[in-house]
């Protein structure tokens, strides 16, 4: 039987390796690791709050990253059609190219590259189930 300690330790080490990989990609492309994560997650136009959720950070932190990306002409902010307070984030042409570069670089030497397609799919499903169960436990405790 696998102990919680062993499982948590493996997940922590994998997270460290993934963080290191993201930092290397950022250095390679001349952007910050936070921008790498934002570009990875900006697969479609979305609100800042959704991007923050996908980046697993506070909205204010994602806002800081988006401010910098806007200054670099990688992202535009347009008014949300139904929420006056919100803006929709959309990649510019330069942002789309930068995202393509990020995605390609993330594929090279990724810590998860050793997994077969079926192993990766199984890991995704297992991690998704663990994340979904945490959300269910969190809402039950509120």
NORLIN-V182482 format. One record per residue. N is the residue number from 1. RES is the residue in one small letter. SS is DSSP state (hx for helix, st for strand, lp for the rest). OMEGA is omega in degrees with one decimal (999 if undefined). Layout:
N_RES_SS_OMEGA, N_RES_SS_OMEGA
This chain:
1_x_lp_-179.8, 2_x_lp_179.3, 3_x_lp_176.2, 4_x_hx_179.9, 5_x_hx_179.6, 6_x_hx_-179.4, 7_x_hx_178.7, 8_x_hx_178.1, 9_x_hx_178.3, 10_x_hx_178.6, 11_x_hx_178.8, 12_x_hx_179.5, 13_x_hx_176.3, 14_x_hx_178.2, 15_x_hx_177.3, 16_x_hx_180.0, 17_x_hx_178.1, 18_x_hx_177.3, 19_x_hx_179.5, 20_x_hx_179.2, 21_x_hx_178.8, 22_x_hx_177.6, 23_x_hx_178.6, 24_x_hx_178.1, 25_x_hx_177.7, 26_x_hx_178.6, 27_x_hx_-179.8, 28_x_hx_-175.5, 29_x_hx_178.6, 30_x_lp_177.2, 31_x_lp_-179.9, 32_x_lp_177.4, 33_x_hx_177.2, 34_x_hx_176.9, 35_x_hx_175.8, 36_x_hx_-179.1, 37_x_hx_179.7, 38_x_hx_-180.0, 39_x_hx_176.3, 40_x_hx_-174.5, 41_x_hx_-178.9, 42_x_lp_-178.4, 43_x_lp_-178.6, 44_x_lp_175.4, 45_x_lp_-178.4, 46_x_st_175.7, 47_x_st_179.3, 48_x_hx_-179.3, 49_x_hx_177.9, 50_x_hx_177.9, 51_x_hx_179.4, 52_x_hx_177.8, 53_x_hx_-179.8, 54_x_hx_178.9, 55_x_hx_-177.5, 56_x_lp_178.3, 57_x_lp_177.2, 58_x_lp_-179.8, 59_x_hx_179.9, 60_x_hx_177.8, 61_x_hx_177.5, 62_x_hx_178.3, 63_x_hx_177.6, 64_x_hx_179.0, 65_x_hx_-179.4, 66_x_hx_176.3, 67_x_hx_180.0, 68_x_hx_179.8, 69_x_hx_176.4, 70_x_hx_177.4, 71_x_hx_-179.9, 72_x_lp_-179.2, 73_x_lp_176.3, 74_x_lp_-175.5, 75_x_st_170.4, 76_x_st_175.1, 77_x_st_177.1, 78_x_st_-179.9, 79_x_st_175.2, 80_x_lp_-176.2, 81_x_lp_-176.8, 82_x_lp_-179.1, 83_x_lp_-175.7, 84_x_lp_-177.0, 85_x_lp_-172.9, 86_x_lp_174.1, 87_x_st_174.8, 88_x_st_177.9, 89_x_st_179.8, 90_x_st_176.2, 91_x_st_172.3, 92_x_lp_175.6, 93_x_hx_177.9, 94_x_hx_177.9, 95_x_hx_177.5, 96_x_hx_178.4, 97_x_hx_178.7, 98_x_hx_177.8, 99_x_hx_178.0, 100_x_hx_177.6, 101_x_hx_178.5, 102_x_hx_-177.7, 103_x_hx_178.8, 104_x_hx_-179.2, 105_x_hx_179.1, 106_x_hx_179.3, 107_x_hx_-176.8, 108_x_lp_176.7, 109_x_lp_177.5, 110_x_lp_176.8, 111_x_lp_-179.9, 112_x_lp_-178.3, 113_x_lp_-179.7, 114_x_lp_-178.7, 115_x_lp_172.7, 116_x_lp_179.2, 117_x_hx_-179.6, 118_x_hx_175.8, 119_x_hx_179.2, 120_x_hx_179.0, 121_x_hx_178.8, 122_x_hx_177.7, 123_x_hx_177.1, 124_x_hx_-178.7, 125_x_hx_179.8, 126_x_hx_178.6, 127_x_hx_176.9, 128_x_hx_178.6, 129_x_hx_178.4, 130_x_hx_178.8, 131_x_hx_179.4, 132_x_hx_179.5, 133_x_hx_177.8, 134_x_hx_178.1, 135_x_hx_179.9, 136_x_hx_178.7, 137_x_hx_179.6, 138_x_hx_-178.8, 139_x_hx_178.1, 140_x_hx_-179.3, 141_x_lp_-178.4, 142_x_lp_999
